[in-house]
Amino acid sequence: MSEGLDKLAGAIGDTLKTAPTIYEDALQQTTQESGKTLALIPRAINAALIPLRQWISEREYKLAETEKLLAQKLEHVEEDKIVTPEAYVAVPAIQAISYSMNSEELRNLYANLLAKAMNSDTKDRVHPSFVEMIKQMSPNDAIIFSKIITSPIRPLITINVKSSKGGAHSFAENCSWISNFSLTECRTSFDNLSRLGLIQIPFVASYTNKNNYNSVKNNPLFKQAVIECKNNLLESESITYVEGYIKINELSKLFFNVCVKNS
């Protein structure tokens, strides 16, 4: 598998190395036949491939950086417990981490996953679906997921606008206690994490202890949303609040222990 990937990367690299010459020749011919307007097309193609050419040239560097990360993650693991990871986990993870070197959050998730897959004490906990989950997460998702799992309570409040005629609509859904991301950023992450099965937001459920919602009510972002909602109310409208919470499951805990929690 590794040899095949090396050949593939080498072939693409050779193609991209010769691409500038090909494009330059095509540029001259196109200029002669069709004028300067068409000549811009090869230039655009060449420019669009620059990031891919750069990724190929940095591939070995990124693999070396991955080895350094794994050395840090496994420095306290006994040597005889360091094993070869399953290929169906390691190969896609190594491929994916090379695209994520500029994101500390995602890079850390992949590195933790690989380190756990290389430790005989933890490798059985590593599910191959975790690689695909990380691929579909943003850096914000990674940070917000960690905040969710490590929080003892996970309250949510939805701000609704109710009409005297009986209708109602949502002004701000699932406002949380998290204050270092906007309400929209949090909602986007909640939706994606729910889609991945890493969290659940029950449709009709709330904490019995209403003090649990103080962290949301004291969140400056929530307070601002309430002010904005009130400023946009019609005379026939009023604000109502629907309380809820985020629920975690066994998959959430396993993903956290494997991919988020450092060894």
Backbone bond lengths (Angstrom), bond angles and torsions (degrees), N, CA, C in turn:
res aa  C-N    CA-C-N  psi(-1)  N-CA   C-N-CA  omega(-1)  CA-C   N-CA-C  phi
1 M - - - 1.472 - - 1.523 110.44 -
2 S 1.357 115.88 -46.33 1.458 120.23 -179.09 1.518 110.87 -64.50
3 E 1.370 115.92 -41.97 1.459 119.43 -179.60 1.517 110.23 -63.43
4 G 1.348 115.27 -39.81 1.464 119.14 178.98 1.503 111.83 -63.39
5 L 1.333 116.66 -40.64 1.460 120.48 179.39 1.515 110.98 -66.39
6 D 1.359 115.93 -38.52 1.459 119.62 178.45 1.524 110.71 -62.90
7 K 1.350 116.30 -42.02 1.464 119.81 179.41 1.528 110.74 -64.53
8 L 1.336 115.01 -41.67 1.462 119.51 179.52 1.512 110.78 -62.21
9 A 1.345 116.06 -47.72 1.466 119.79 179.78 1.518 110.81 -62.58
10 G 1.357 116.43 -38.53 1.460 119.67 179.73 1.508 111.88 -65.66
11 A 1.335 115.66 -40.50 1.462 119.46 179.58 1.516 111.33 -64.02
12 I 1.331 115.21 -43.94 1.471 119.09 178.22 1.521 110.20 -63.63
13 G 1.352 115.12 -40.53 1.457 119.13 179.97 1.511 111.71 -62.38
14 D 1.360 117.38 -43.47 1.462 120.53 178.48 1.517 111.15 -62.10
15 T 1.336 115.19 -40.80 1.465 119.17 179.13 1.512 111.26 -61.42
16 L 1.329 115.36 -43.88 1.457 119.35 -177.98 1.516 112.14 -70.92
17 K 1.347 116.15 -30.07 1.465 118.25 177.66 1.526 111.30 -65.79
18 T 1.336 116.48 -37.02 1.464 120.53 -179.10 1.511 111.88 -86.06
19 A 1.326 116.33 -12.51 1.466 119.68 -176.36 1.514 113.45 -57.54
20 P 1.364 120.12 -43.35 1.465 119.07 -179.02 1.520 112.73 -57.57
21 T 1.383 117.20 -40.27 1.460 120.21 179.94 1.514 110.74 -66.23
22 I 1.330 115.69 -43.38 1.465 119.82 179.17 1.516 110.61 -60.63
23 Y 1.342 114.68 -46.18 1.460 119.16 -178.71 1.527 111.00 -65.59
24 E 1.345 116.62 -34.86 1.458 119.96 -178.31 1.529 110.31 -67.81
25 D 1.369 115.21 -41.97 1.460 119.15 177.64 1.520 110.63 -63.81
26 A 1.322 114.78 -44.05 1.463 118.83 179.60 1.516 110.67 -63.50
27 L 1.322 115.46 -34.91 1.459 120.31 -179.28 1.526 110.84 -62.98
28 Q 1.352 116.29 -44.40 1.453 119.92 -179.31 1.517 111.19 -63.44
29 Q 1.345 116.21 -44.72 1.456 120.11 -179.01 1.519 111.35 -65.81
30 T 1.343 114.87 -42.28 1.459 118.64 -178.71 1.514 111.07 -64.67
31 T 1.331 115.55 -38.11 1.462 119.53 179.40 1.521 110.64 -62.18
32 Q 1.329 116.00 -41.66 1.451 119.94 -179.74 1.518 111.68 -65.84
33 E 1.335 116.98 -38.55 1.456 120.57 -172.95 1.523 113.38 -88.26
34 S 1.317 117.04 -39.04 1.461 118.98 -169.86 1.515 114.60 -124.59
35 G 1.330 117.56 -3.18 1.449 118.20 177.60 1.506 113.45 93.74
36 K 1.317 114.74 -179.31 1.455 121.40 -172.10 1.524 113.54 -70.33
37 T 1.316 118.39 -26.86 1.469 120.16 -176.73 1.520 111.35 -63.02
38 L 1.344 117.25 -50.33 1.460 120.14 -179.77 1.524 111.97 -67.73
39 A 1.303 117.49 -23.90 1.454 120.64 -179.26 1.519 112.10 -66.22
40 L 1.299 117.55 -18.82 1.459 121.16 179.97 1.525 112.19 -71.80
41 I 1.339 117.80 -22.75 1.461 121.44 -175.46 1.529 111.84 -64.38
42 P 1.378 118.96 -52.36 1.476 117.70 178.04 1.515 112.83 -59.51
43 R 1.328 117.27 -35.86 1.457 119.94 178.17 1.524 110.49 -61.96
44 A 1.321 115.93 -41.28 1.470 120.31 -179.36 1.523 110.94 -64.94
45 I 1.353 115.57 -41.67 1.461 119.55 178.81 1.522 110.45 -63.39
46 N 1.324 115.32 -45.30 1.458 120.31 179.62 1.526 111.02 -59.34
47 A 1.329 116.36 -44.48 1.460 120.80 -179.51 1.528 111.23 -65.50
48 A 1.345 115.98 -37.30 1.463 119.65 -178.16 1.524 111.89 -67.23
49 L 1.338 116.99 -26.81 1.463 120.48 -178.09 1.524 113.61 -88.90
50 I 1.317 117.00 -5.01 1.462 120.44 -178.88 1.536 112.02 -57.10
51 P 1.343 120.20 -46.49 1.472 119.22 179.50 1.526 112.88 -59.76
52 L 1.352 117.12 -38.42 1.460 120.04 179.27 1.520 110.60 -67.22
53 R 1.341 117.45 -41.12 1.455 121.80 177.56 1.526 110.18 -61.34
54 Q 1.335 115.29 -39.37 1.452 120.05 -179.86 1.525 110.73 -67.49
55 W 1.346 116.40 -39.85 1.470 119.65 179.40 1.527 110.52 -61.46
56 I 1.331 116.94 -41.99 1.461 120.35 -179.45 1.520 110.68 -64.67
57 S 1.323 117.01 -41.07 1.453 120.23 -179.31 1.527 111.86 -67.42
58 E 1.335 116.98 -26.16 1.463 120.90 -178.61 1.522 112.79 -96.90
59 R 1.335 116.94 2.99 1.458 121.39 -173.31 1.528 111.92 -57.86
60 E 1.327 117.53 -48.36 1.463 120.73 -178.77 1.525 110.84 -64.25
61 Y 1.320 116.33 -37.94 1.466 120.24 178.17 1.528 110.36 -61.67
62 K 1.327 115.69 -43.03 1.461 119.40 -177.46 1.526 111.11 -68.76
63 L 1.325 117.32 -35.41 1.464 119.82 175.67 1.525 110.52 -65.00
64 A 1.318 116.81 -38.87 1.464 120.62 177.43 1.520 110.68 -64.94
65 E 1.338 116.61 -39.91 1.461 120.48 178.15 1.528 110.92 -65.67
66 T 1.324 116.46 -35.18 1.461 120.57 177.02 1.524 110.31 -63.71
67 E 1.329 116.90 -41.58 1.465 120.76 177.98 1.527 110.94 -61.92
68 K 1.337 116.79 -38.08 1.464 120.27 177.46 1.534 110.90 -63.99
69 L 1.330 115.87 -42.60 1.464 119.95 178.48 1.517 110.85 -61.23
70 L 1.338 116.10 -44.27 1.462 119.97 -179.49 1.526 111.22 -65.56
71 A 1.329 116.58 -35.43 1.465 119.76 177.37 1.523 110.76 -61.88
72 Q 1.337 116.60 -38.29 1.465 120.71 177.77 1.527 110.94 -68.26
73 K 1.338 115.71 -42.38 1.469 119.78 -177.43 1.531 111.93 -68.38
74 L 1.343 116.04 -29.55 1.469 120.29 -173.73 1.531 113.39 -106.54
75 E 1.332 116.61 10.10 1.466 118.82 -174.15 1.523 113.65 -63.51
76 H 1.336 117.66 -24.00 1.466 119.82 -178.95 1.534 112.21 -102.80
77 V 1.338 116.73 8.18 1.463 121.10 178.95 1.529 108.71 -92.71
78 E 1.316 116.41 134.89 1.463 120.27 179.33 1.522 110.23 -60.87
79 E 1.312 116.21 141.62 1.467 121.72 -173.59 1.524 112.59 -57.55
80 D 1.325 117.27 -38.93 1.460 119.55 -177.19 1.529 112.72 -73.23
81 K 1.325 116.89 -7.44 1.471 120.54 177.54 1.528 112.56 -97.15
82 I 1.330 116.84 -5.78 1.462 120.57 177.86 1.524 108.31 -84.81
83 V 1.331 115.71 117.19 1.465 121.64 -173.21 1.525 109.98 -124.49
84 T 1.321 114.99 167.78 1.458 120.87 176.18 1.524 109.10 -72.24
85 P 1.320 118.72 126.71 1.465 120.24 -179.79 1.523 111.37 -72.64
86 E 1.319 116.09 157.85 1.463 120.07 176.57 1.525 109.08 -62.74
87 A 1.326 117.09 135.72 1.467 121.33 -176.36 1.524 111.97 -61.26
88 Y 1.355 116.94 -35.62 1.461 119.11 -177.47 1.529 112.33 -70.34
89 V 1.330 116.46 -12.56 1.465 120.82 173.20 1.525 110.47 -99.48
90 A 1.334 115.79 -48.83 1.466 120.30 -171.32 1.521 113.62 -70.04
91 V 1.339 117.91 -43.45 1.471 119.82 -175.28 1.529 111.84 -61.52
92 P 1.339 119.37 -53.11 1.469 117.76 178.23 1.522 113.31 -65.15
93 A 1.340 116.90 -30.88 1.470 119.58 179.46 1.526 110.78 -68.51
94 I 1.335 116.93 -42.00 1.470 120.59 179.51 1.520 110.49 -67.25
95 Q 1.341 116.26 -38.82 1.464 119.54 176.10 1.529 110.52 -61.76
96 A 1.327 115.67 -45.50 1.461 120.51 -175.36 1.522 112.37 -69.63
97 I 1.328 117.46 -37.66 1.470 119.52 -177.23 1.529 110.93 -65.23
98 S 1.329 116.90 -27.92 1.461 119.61 179.86 1.523 111.81 -66.98
99 Y 1.325 116.79 -24.69 1.461 120.74 177.30 1.528 111.72 -85.90
100 S 1.328 116.68 -9.93 1.464 120.63 -171.25 1.520 113.08 -114.80
101 M 1.322 117.89 14.93 1.456 120.90 -176.22 1.529 112.43 -63.01
102 N 1.337 117.02 -24.48 1.464 119.39 -179.03 1.523 112.25 -86.93
103 S 1.322 117.38 2.20 1.463 121.60 177.47 1.527 108.78 -120.50
104 E 1.307 116.62 108.79 1.461 120.55 -178.44 1.521 111.25 -60.47
105 E 1.338 116.58 -38.69 1.466 120.95 -176.36 1.529 111.46 -64.95
106 L 1.330 117.05 -49.95 1.464 120.29 -178.41 1.527 110.85 -71.19
107 R 1.315 116.90 -39.32 1.466 121.26 178.02 1.531 110.35 -58.37
108 N 1.314 116.23 -39.90 1.463 120.78 -179.77 1.523 111.57 -67.61
109 L 1.343 117.03 -37.60 1.469 120.18 177.89 1.520 110.82 -61.94
110 Y 1.346 116.31 -48.02 1.465 119.97 179.55 1.523 111.64 -63.63
111 A 1.325 116.70 -42.09 1.468 120.54 -178.09 1.527 110.77 -64.35
112 N 1.331 116.99 -41.87 1.464 120.20 177.51 1.522 110.79 -63.08
113 L 1.347 116.23 -42.22 1.462 120.64 179.36 1.526 110.18 -60.68
114 L 1.342 116.99 -46.99 1.458 120.79 -179.69 1.528 111.47 -63.77
115 A 1.337 116.19 -41.99 1.460 120.18 179.65 1.525 111.07 -62.19
116 K 1.326 117.43 -42.36 1.469 120.69 178.71 1.537 110.34 -66.69
117 A 1.343 116.32 -34.48 1.467 120.07 179.29 1.525 112.13 -71.37
118 M 1.337 116.81 -18.39 1.464 121.31 -179.44 1.526 112.49 -100.38
119 N 1.316 117.14 3.63 1.466 122.71 178.92 1.527 107.96 -107.62
120 S 1.308 116.75 120.18 1.469 120.25 -176.75 1.518 112.57 -60.52
121 D 1.336 117.56 -24.74 1.465 120.79 179.43 1.524 112.59 -75.66
122 T 1.331 117.31 -22.06 1.481 119.97 -172.79 1.520 114.07 -123.86
123 K 1.330 119.22 -8.55 1.464 120.74 -171.64 1.528 112.90 -61.12
124 D 1.348 117.72 -29.95 1.459 120.51 -179.41 1.525 112.62 -70.32
125 R 1.339 117.36 -14.97 1.462 120.47 179.33 1.528 112.07 -86.10
126 V 1.320 116.75 -12.10 1.467 120.95 -175.24 1.522 109.60 -83.04
127 H 1.321 116.09 115.55 1.462 120.92 179.20 1.522 108.88 -95.56
128 P 1.345 118.43 135.73 1.471 120.28 -178.63 1.524 113.90 -59.93
129 S 1.333 117.75 -24.13 1.468 120.23 179.32 1.522 112.33 -67.78
130 F 1.346 117.03 -18.26 1.469 119.87 -178.49 1.529 111.55 -62.63
131 V 1.337 117.29 -33.80 1.470 120.03 178.46 1.518 109.83 -61.88
132 E 1.340 116.14 -46.69 1.463 120.24 -179.10 1.524 111.09 -66.04
133 M 1.318 117.24 -34.06 1.463 120.28 177.72 1.524 110.81 -63.07
134 I 1.334 115.87 -46.37 1.469 119.50 -179.58 1.526 110.16 -62.98
135 K 1.342 116.78 -38.53 1.462 120.73 179.25 1.526 111.76 -57.37
136 Q 1.328 115.66 -30.26 1.463 120.54 -176.44 1.526 112.70 -97.78
137 M 1.331 116.22 12.72 1.462 120.95 178.71 1.518 110.75 -108.38
138 S 1.314 115.74 146.71 1.462 121.63 172.85 1.527 108.18 -94.44
139 P 1.336 117.45 165.76 1.473 118.57 174.32 1.526 112.15 -55.91
140 N 1.337 117.02 -38.05 1.471 120.20 177.00 1.519 111.03 -60.83
141 D 1.332 116.34 -42.55 1.466 120.49 179.10 1.528 110.97 -57.87
142 A 1.324 115.64 -42.68 1.472 120.18 -178.23 1.523 110.99 -63.16
143 I 1.320 116.38 -44.42 1.470 120.27 -178.53 1.523 110.69 -68.17
144 I 1.327 116.19 -46.04 1.472 120.70 -177.72 1.528 110.55 -65.86
145 F 1.331 117.74 -38.48 1.469 119.94 177.13 1.519 110.54 -60.25
146 S 1.319 116.49 -42.96 1.467 120.03 179.19 1.528 110.94 -62.16
147 K 1.336 116.72 -40.65 1.466 120.35 178.20 1.530 111.20 -63.62
148 I 1.322 115.85 -38.19 1.468 120.51 -179.94 1.530 110.39 -64.59
149 I 1.325 116.24 -50.23 1.462 120.62 -175.11 1.522 111.99 -65.75
150 T 1.313 116.89 -37.35 1.469 120.25 -175.86 1.530 113.33 -85.92
151 S 1.317 117.57 -3.07 1.467 120.61 178.84 1.528 110.07 -87.35
152 P 1.333 118.65 134.18 1.473 120.63 -179.72 1.521 112.99 -68.66
153 I 1.335 117.09 -30.92 1.463 121.59 174.12 1.520 108.31 -129.90
154 R 1.336 116.85 154.33 1.465 120.84 -173.26 1.533 109.97 -136.47
155 P 1.328 116.80 64.83 1.464 120.53 -174.12 1.529 113.22 -77.20
156 L 1.324 115.17 150.88 1.462 123.03 175.76 1.524 109.04 -135.28
157 I 1.329 116.09 145.07 1.467 121.24 174.22 1.526 108.36 -133.08
158 T 1.308 116.40 128.61 1.467 122.00 175.14 1.518 109.32 -101.37
159 I 1.321 116.46 130.60 1.468 122.03 177.87 1.525 108.21 -92.59
160 N 1.317 116.15 116.94 1.465 121.42 178.87 1.526 111.16 -111.37
161 V 1.304 116.14 152.61 1.466 122.62 174.27 1.523 107.62 -111.44
162 K 1.342 115.47 122.18 1.457 121.41 -177.39 1.512 110.06 -109.87
163 S 1.325 115.18 134.86 1.460 120.85 178.54 1.523 109.95 -94.83
164 S 1.318 115.60 148.07 1.475 119.85 177.63 1.528 111.44 -64.83
165 K 1.323 116.21 -17.43 1.465 120.68 179.14 1.529 111.94 -84.33
166 G 1.321 115.70 -3.92 1.464 119.39 175.41 1.508 115.73 110.04
167 G 1.334 118.38 -15.72 1.457 120.74 179.45 1.522 111.69 -80.17
168 A 1.310 116.67 164.62 1.468 121.32 178.82 1.522 109.25 -154.80
169 H 1.314 115.82 151.85 1.461 120.32 174.36 1.525 109.12 -147.34
170 S 1.318 114.78 158.92 1.457 120.32 -177.96 1.522 110.55 -85.20
171 F 1.341 116.08 134.89 1.463 121.15 175.18 1.526 110.38 -97.47
172 A 1.330 117.50 -41.67 1.469 122.16 178.17 1.519 108.66 -149.60
173 E 1.326 116.07 112.17 1.464 120.76 -176.84 1.529 111.84 -88.34
174 N 1.322 114.52 146.21 1.470 122.56 170.31 1.525 113.64 48.65
175 C 1.326 116.01 53.30 1.471 120.35 172.65 1.523 107.72 -72.07
176 S 1.340 116.55 137.87 1.463 120.12 -173.38 1.522 111.61 -121.90
177 W 1.303 115.22 -173.76 1.471 122.97 177.78 1.533 111.50 -82.75
178 I 1.321 117.68 -11.42 1.468 122.41 -176.38 1.522 109.54 -73.11
179 S 1.328 116.75 122.25 1.465 120.53 -172.37 1.524 114.85 -112.53
180 N 1.341 117.81 -8.48 1.467 118.69 -178.42 1.525 113.20 -96.84
181 F 1.322 116.79 10.08 1.454 123.48 169.14 1.529 107.51 -132.63
182 S 1.315 116.81 148.95 1.461 119.57 179.50 1.523 110.11 -65.31
183 L 1.334 116.05 161.75 1.464 120.14 178.27 1.523 110.63 -59.57
184 T 1.328 116.47 -38.23 1.465 120.62 179.47 1.523 111.09 -66.14
185 E 1.330 117.01 -43.73 1.464 120.47 178.40 1.528 111.06 -61.30
186 C 1.313 116.37 -41.59 1.468 120.31 178.58 1.521 111.08 -64.40
187 R 1.325 116.62 -45.60 1.466 120.01 -179.76 1.524 110.96 -61.46
188 T 1.319 116.64 -40.54 1.464 120.47 178.42 1.522 110.77 -61.33
189 S 1.323 116.80 -44.37 1.461 120.46 178.22 1.518 111.57 -66.93
190 F 1.328 117.18 -40.76 1.471 120.27 177.59 1.526 110.21 -57.85
191 D 1.330 116.19 -44.65 1.469 120.35 -179.34 1.526 110.81 -62.69
192 N 1.332 116.61 -43.68 1.464 119.50 -177.71 1.522 111.17 -70.43
193 L 1.318 117.49 -42.32 1.462 120.72 179.01 1.528 110.77 -64.84
194 S 1.325 116.33 -34.46 1.473 120.19 175.58 1.523 110.11 -66.09
195 R 1.326 116.16 -43.43 1.467 121.12 179.44 1.521 111.08 -60.21
196 L 1.328 116.68 -36.74 1.462 121.83 -179.93 1.532 112.52 -78.72
197 G 1.336 116.40 -8.00 1.458 120.17 -180.00 1.516 114.21 82.25
198 L 1.345 116.94 11.46 1.462 120.30 -177.73 1.517 112.91 -85.35
199 I 1.328 117.61 -19.74 1.465 121.82 173.48 1.528 108.12 -142.02
200 Q 1.322 115.68 165.36 1.460 121.58 174.43 1.525 108.36 -134.93
201 I 1.327 116.30 142.69 1.461 121.15 174.10 1.531 107.02 -120.53
202 P 1.329 117.11 98.48 1.471 120.20 -179.19 1.526 111.87 -55.36
203 F 1.317 116.43 141.27 1.463 121.00 -175.79 1.524 111.95 -66.10
204 V 1.308 117.51 -47.33 1.468 121.08 179.02 1.527 108.11 -130.55
205 A 1.318 116.08 94.83 1.468 121.27 179.00 1.515 108.28 -165.24
206 S 1.330 116.11 145.47 1.463 120.29 179.66 1.521 109.64 -152.64
207 Y 1.342 115.68 163.84 1.458 120.67 176.18 1.522 109.86 -73.48
208 T 1.324 115.84 141.08 1.462 120.56 175.56 1.516 110.39 -70.20
209 N 1.326 116.59 -39.65 1.462 122.04 178.18 1.531 108.98 -79.19
210 K 1.306 118.06 104.82 1.461 122.10 -175.87 1.524 113.18 -70.15
211 N 1.324 117.31 -14.78 1.465 119.79 175.20 1.525 111.78 -65.07
212 N 1.328 115.76 -20.11 1.463 120.06 179.00 1.527 112.08 -63.67
213 Y 1.336 116.50 -18.34 1.461 120.03 -176.79 1.535 112.53 -92.95
214 N 1.318 116.60 0.16 1.476 119.41 -179.52 1.523 112.10 -63.64
215 S 1.331 116.72 -32.70 1.468 119.58 -179.10 1.525 111.56 -66.39
216 V 1.323 116.95 -30.08 1.470 120.24 175.21 1.526 110.20 -76.36
217 K 1.321 116.19 -45.68 1.463 120.68 -178.12 1.526 112.00 -62.52
218 N 1.336 116.23 -29.58 1.467 120.23 -179.74 1.530 112.88 -89.62
219 N 1.312 116.51 -2.86 1.464 120.91 177.94 1.541 108.70 -70.97
220 P 1.329 118.97 121.81 1.474 121.42 -179.41 1.526 113.23 -55.55
221 L 1.328 117.13 -32.02 1.461 120.57 179.78 1.518 110.91 -68.21
222 F 1.337 116.20 -37.87 1.465 120.41 177.14 1.526 110.30 -67.93
223 K 1.323 116.61 -44.03 1.461 120.56 179.20 1.530 111.21 -58.89
224 Q 1.342 115.84 -41.82 1.461 120.13 179.13 1.520 111.19 -65.33
225 A 1.326 116.92 -38.64 1.461 120.73 178.74 1.530 110.79 -64.15
226 V 1.326 117.06 -38.66 1.466 120.81 177.87 1.527 110.14 -63.84
227 I 1.338 116.92 -43.01 1.468 121.04 179.02 1.523 110.23 -61.84
228 E 1.328 117.18 -45.14 1.461 121.19 179.83 1.524 110.90 -63.00
229 C 1.318 115.97 -39.20 1.469 120.21 179.31 1.525 110.47 -64.32
230 K 1.322 116.70 -45.74 1.466 120.66 179.91 1.524 111.58 -62.79
231 N 1.323 116.44 -37.03 1.470 120.66 -179.61 1.521 112.56 -68.07
232 N 1.313 117.01 -18.87 1.464 120.98 -177.76 1.524 113.20 -106.95
233 L 1.331 116.40 5.67 1.459 119.66 -179.30 1.523 111.93 -72.17
234 L 1.321 116.19 142.43 1.452 121.71 169.49 1.527 108.27 -85.04
235 E 1.312 116.72 166.14 1.470 120.27 -178.44 1.523 111.89 -60.39
236 S 1.304 116.02 -30.59 1.476 119.94 -176.69 1.527 112.61 -89.35
237 E 1.343 117.05 7.22 1.464 120.03 -175.55 1.528 112.10 -115.06
238 S 1.318 115.68 157.39 1.468 122.07 176.79 1.524 109.00 -145.66
239 I 1.328 115.52 163.31 1.471 120.72 -179.20 1.529 110.42 -95.18
240 T 1.316 115.32 137.58 1.460 121.30 171.21 1.533 108.26 -128.60
241 Y 1.326 116.01 156.20 1.461 120.54 -177.49 1.530 109.72 -122.91
242 V 1.320 115.90 136.48 1.462 121.55 177.30 1.531 107.64 -117.42
243 E 1.315 116.09 120.73 1.466 121.25 -177.29 1.532 110.80 -91.90
244 G 1.314 114.99 144.75 1.458 120.80 178.15 1.515 110.09 -152.75
245 Y 1.315 117.18 -163.95 1.459 120.26 177.34 1.530 109.38 -163.16
246 I 1.317 115.42 164.72 1.464 122.15 175.80 1.525 108.23 -96.36
247 K 1.304 115.55 132.59 1.460 121.59 179.80 1.527 109.23 -109.22
248 I 1.320 116.41 135.66 1.458 120.07 175.25 1.529 109.08 -106.95
249 N 1.328 116.14 163.39 1.461 120.82 -177.12 1.527 110.26 -134.92
250 E 1.316 116.76 -172.60 1.473 120.51 -178.56 1.526 111.64 -65.17
251 L 1.342 116.88 -35.24 1.460 120.51 177.34 1.529 110.15 -64.16
252 S 1.336 116.49 -41.00 1.464 120.87 178.05 1.520 110.34 -57.74
253 K 1.322 116.01 -48.90 1.465 121.44 -176.80 1.526 111.31 -64.92
254 L 1.337 116.30 -41.53 1.463 120.04 -179.30 1.522 110.63 -66.16
255 F 1.327 117.18 -44.78 1.467 121.43 179.21 1.529 109.88 -61.42
256 F 1.324 116.77 -41.26 1.463 120.46 178.98 1.523 111.00 -62.94
257 N 1.331 117.08 -47.06 1.463 120.94 -176.99 1.530 112.57 -67.24
258 V 1.339 116.84 -31.39 1.449 120.73 -178.60 1.528 112.23 -85.96
259 C 1.327 116.21 -48.12 1.480 120.33 -169.42 1.525 115.10 -101.33
260 V 1.316 118.14 -26.12 1.461 120.74 -174.64 1.523 111.24 -101.98
261 K 1.303 116.41 -45.81 1.464 121.51 -175.88 1.513 110.40 -74.27
262 N 1.326 116.41 125.88 1.456 120.37 178.69 1.513 110.97 -70.65
263 S 1.310 114.92 151.60 1.475 119.83 -178.57 1.513 109.88 -64.30
